[in-house]
Each structure stands twice: as structure tokens, then as C-alpha cells.
Amino acid sequence: MRATRGRTFTETGRRAQIVAAAVETIAEVGYQQASFAKIAKKAGLSSTGMISYHFTGKEDLVRAVAEDVVATVTAFMRERIEAAVGRAARLRAYVESNIEVVGAHPAHVRALLSILAGERSGADTSVLTERVGRLEAELRDGQRAGEFGDFDPAVMALAITGAIDALVTSLCREPATDASLTHSAKELADLLLRAAGARGSAS
């Protein structure tokens, strides 16, 4: 019996095991220092050969890690965003869930930050760059609906993304309590909603 895309279930499971180990390794030692040897050790593999069998190189593995991280983070956030009613409430849910995911999936968030930093060294992280465009579209829709004020959606999307990333990076430097994450998430959401001239943005 075979899994999707021609892989057996055993092969699919092994790839998932390697990706999970890579997430943990990148979170612990950083993108640059995450060698196949360290990942193999984390995965409990006797050699790096199994990694090379499933992935053509580090960039291929990092691409799979990025996809896994984005899927995990997106699933966490989607539930909160889809429960929100109205564009302003959806923006609040987007901002707050971006911060709260630090507590729910700390290794994934740390790995993501390290991969994004590694992009300057050639890592393929194109799967991660679509979020600014999606946020810009959401802001434009909010303006058309009269729920946001007058601003350049492209600039605002970049500003919101930058503010979220800066706060997440700061929170990841040392363990944060659930209470501190909730407080930080609300404070940032309040600030950004005011900047967007949001209407009906009750917390």
C-alpha cells in the first residue's frame, strides 16, 4: 500500500520523523548549525544516509520544514481567525494568534525565525512570503467595507508583519508565560487596530 505522491506509508512516516527532528534541531541550534548529522541524531537515525535518501540536500529539507511549520502555525491561527466576525475582529485575531502561537508551538516558531534569518544566506523560504500579500488583501477588503481607515494597505501590511515579527522574536529569547503572551498579544493588537483606524474592534 502506498501513500500520496508515490511514497509508501513507511516512507511518508520516515520523512515526517526527519522533518520533526529538523524542526527541533533548527529551533535549538539555528538554521546555519543544523547539520544532517545533528538532525540524524535527533531523529534517532544511525547515519545521515536516510536523510539523503528522502531529501536531495539541506535546502530541500528546509523547504519541507518550512512547509510543516507554516501548516502547523496556520492551523493554530485559522481556528481563531475564522471564529472572528468582521474585518476588524479578524485582524485582532490574526495579530493575537501570531503571538499566542509562541506558547503553543515554541519549537516551530523558533525554527521559523531561524529559517527566515537564513534566507539571506540562500534558504528557499518563498512559501513564507505570501502572508504579506494575503494581509494586504484583507486590509483592502476592510477598507472597502468601511471597517478600516484611510492608509496604504501595502505599507500597513508590511508594518503589521514587522511589528508581529519583532515582538515574536523578543518573546522567543526567553520562556514566556501564557499570561505574558496574552498581555503582549492584546497590547499589540490594540495598537495596530488603532493605527488601522479600525471600527468595531472590541477586544
KALIN-V599204 format. One line per field, one symbol per residue. phi: phi as a letter, one per 20 degrees, with the letter a starting at -180 (. if undefined). psi: psi as a letter, one per 40 degrees, with the letter a starting at -180 (. if undefined). burial: I if it has 9 or more other ideal C-beta (glycine too) atoms within 8 Angstrom, else O. Layout:
phi=???
psi=???
burial=???
This chain:
phi=.ceflmefffffffffffffffgffffedngfeeefffffffemefbegffffecfrffffffffgfffffffffffggfffffdnfffffgffffffeffgffcgffffffffffffgfdofecgfeeffffffgffffffffemeceeaegfffffffffffffffgffefbgdfgfffffffffffgfffffemfdmdgf
psi=hiaifeiiddddddddddddddddddddeiddegidddddddefidieddddddheadddddddddddddddddddddddddeihiddddddddddddddddddgddddddddddddedeeehhfdeeeeddddddddddddddeeeiahihdddddddddddddddddddedihiiddddddddddddddddddefiiffh.
burial=OOIOOOIOIOIIOIIOIIIIIIIIIIIOOOIOOIOIOIIIOIIOIOOIOIIIOIIOOOIIIIIIIIIIIIOIIOOIIOOIIOOIOOIIIIIIIIIIIIIIIIOOIIIIIIIIIIIIOIIOOOIOIOIIOOOIIOIIIIIIIIIOOOIIOOIOIOOIIIIIIOIIIOIIIOIIOOOIOOOIIIOIIIOIIIIIIOIIIIOOIOO
